[in-house]
């Protein structure tokens, strides 16, 4: 292989490694955001369940 081809391959490898590192960073950020949203959904679901249970009890008392 010529020196020129090797240099181009090295540049390509460097670029691909940089892109991979950026994609991994983005993936970690998205995973953290996903986990936060799942936790929020769970919390809201639990709070809604508690509110519905309270409403059921109030309706039972008022009937």
N, C-alpha and C positions, 0 to 999 in steps of 0.2 A: 504494500500500500504506500501511496505517496504521502509525504508529510502534509500536504494540503488536505487530503482526505481524512487523515488522522485528526488534524486540527478541527475540521468540520464536524467529525464525529464527537470529539470532546466537547465542542460548543453545544451540540445537540443533547448530549448526555447532561451537561450542566443545566441547560434549559429545562429538560424533562425533570431533573431532580428538583429544581426550583418550583416548577409547576406542581409536582407531587407534594412538596412541603406546604405550598399554599393550599392545595386541596385538603390535605390532612388538617391544617389549621381551621379551614372553613367547616370541615366535617365535625371537628370537636366543638366549634361554636354552635353549629346546628344541633348537635346532640345535647348540649347543655340547654339550649332553648326548648328542645323537645321535652326534656325531662322537667323543665320548669312548667311548661304548659300541661303536661300530664299531672303534675302535682297540683296545679291550680284547678284542673278539671276535677280531680278527686276531691279536693277540699270543697269546691262549690257543690259537687254532688252530695257530699256528706251534709253540708249545711242545708241544702234543699230537702234532703230526707228528713232532717230534724224539724224543719219548718212544716213539712207536710204532716209529720206525726203530731206536731202541736195543733195544727188545724183540725186533724181528725179528732183529737181529744176535745178541742173546743166545740166542735160540731156535736160530739157525743153528749157533752154537758148541756148544750143549748137545746137539744131535741126533746 
